Amino acid sequence: MSLIDRLERILGRFAISGLSLYLVVGQVFVVLASMAGLLNPASLVLIPDLALAGQWWRVASFVFQPPAAGGSLVGLVLLAFAWWIFYFMGNSLESYWGAFRYNLFLFVGYAFTVGLAFAQPQLPVSNGFLAGSVFLAFAYLNPNFELIIFFVLPLKIKWLALLTWVFYLIQFVQGGWPARLQIFAAVGNFALFFGRDAYLTARLRARGLGRAARAGPAAVGGSSARHQCRICKKTDVTHPQLDFRYCSKCADDSCYCPEHIFNHEHVPAAPEAKKPL
């Protein structure tokens, strides 16, 4: 049993279902309160020095800081779209993982963000990269999901995720330490949950390429398949348009097609042999 499984058995009853909705509702309240002049959103931003000076609420309130979109009608429409995207993707992750694992994913990202913020305590920290980790997680699990850009142009989300990774890399190289630390928090969060899966996928794909190369040109262009779905037996040869993935929850190196990566019984680990008395 993995550490996350043990934590879920102990703490699962405390998980908050629909956490994405609560975060969006909190941000909507902040926007409405600021428009009514009842709240200054700047008072929610995490600045570790101010938190240590007595404004302790900043350690938690920064997660309700809405994205900067301006006060115009177009800005409000874009803000509503950003909220919908976050809710949709977060709710999808919760449906896939369950409430506890999704809560844990956000909490780990939150803990990384807050912890690393105190390395530069005088500088403000936003929740943008924490929300970005939800986007990257959804894109990793659903690479062929299509977004309709400007209600006209369909674009697979894996390309937007690639642009996001490129943006993170540029920010990490050219930005200051606050941006670097926040990027590290988001990437660290993603790596903890998907690092093993990404490693297995890359390793097994490299192994498949190596076998095909050793078999010669006939195998590379012929019927030798590198990936085969454990459930329906589709392969990358018979269905080259499919994106085959490897499940990080299965004990063995099980490959699945897009239809079955979210719809299969996980392969359990082999029971440990009992030592003789």
Residue, then its C-alpha position, 0 to 999 in steps of 0.5 A: m500500500s502506497l503512502i497516499d493510500r495510507l493517508e487516505r485511509i486515515l484522513g480521507r473522511f476530512a476531504i472536502s468535496g467540490l473544493s474547486l467550487y469553494l475556491v471559485v466562490g471565494q474569488v467571486f466574493v472578493v471581486l464583488a466585495s472589492m467592486a463594492g468598496l468593502l475589500n482591498p484585494a491587496s490585503l489578501v496577497l501573501i507577503p511573508d514579512l507582513a504575515l510575520a508582522g501580524q497579518w497572519w491571514r495572508v498565509a491562507s487568504f492569497v488562495f482567494q486572490p482572483p486573477a488580474a483581468g481589469g475592471s472592463l466588461v471584457g476583463l470580467v468575461l475573461l475572469a469568468f472564463a478563467w473561473w470556469i476553466f479552473y472549476f472544470m479542470g479541478n472537478s475533472l481531477e477530483s472525479y479521477w482521483g477522488a476528493f482526498r487525492y485532489n485535496l492533497f494535490l492542492f495542499v501540497g502545492y499550497a504548502f510548497t508555495v507558502g514554504l518557499a515564499f519565506a525564502q524571499p519574505q519581503l516579496p509578494v506571492s500569488n496563487g497563479f502558479l498553483a492554479g497552473s499546476v491544476f491546468l498542467a495536471f489536467a492536460y497531462l491526463n487529458p492531452n487530446f482534450e480540445l479547447i475552442i479558442f475564441f469560440v472558433l479555433p479548436l486546439k488540443i490542450k497538450w499544445l497549450a500545456l507545452l506553451t505553459w512549460v516553455f513559459y515556465l522555463i523562460q520565467f525560470v531563466q529570466g525571472g527573479w527568485p520569487a517567480r523561480l520559487q513559485i515555479f519550483a513549487a508548481v513543478g514540484n507538486f506536479a512531479l510528486f503526483f506524475g513523476r513516476d508515471a512520466y518516468l515509466t512512460a518515457r522508459l517503456r517508450a524508449r525500450g519499445l524504440g530500442r526493440a524496434a531498432r534492434a529488430g531492423p527496418a522491417a519491424v519499425g515500418g511493419s507490424s511490431a507494436r511498441h504500445q498495446c492497451r492491456i484491456c482492448k489490445k489496441t496498439d500504436v500500429t493498428h491505431p496510430q492516432l491514439d495516445f497510449r499511456y501508462c498507469s501510475k497506480c498499477a503495480d506493473d507497467s500496464c499500458y492503456c489507450p485513451e478510452h481505458i486509461f481512466n476506466h480499468e481495474h488497477v493491477p495490485a501489487a503481488p502479495e509479499a511472501k510470508k517468511p517462515l517462522 
